Amino acid sequence: MTSYPLHIKGAKSTGEFIEIKCPFDGSLVAKVEKPDEAALAKALDNAHASFHSTMRTMPAHQRAKILYRAAELMGDHHEDLAQTI
């Protein structure tokens, strides 16, 4: 069985894992490391910093193109997204 540790830059390992089970037969698929509050805060800080450093240098037309493509993909896969939610 595969175990996935945290991959959050600057976050410390918690050593706690969550079992991921198949919804169809209940079989164990994998284990993923459970982040603590500090790891989640670090992930949000990293995402915020990355977003702002990228967005400062990206022209508005490029940002719009990305958002339109994301909306298009969501529209194309709305059934899958609804089922996942």
Secondary structure, DSSP 4 states (H G I P E B T S, - for coil): -EEE----TTPPP---EEEEE-TTT--EEEEEEPP-HHHHHHHHHHHHHHHHHHHHHS-HHHHHHHHHHHHHHHHHTHHHHHHH-
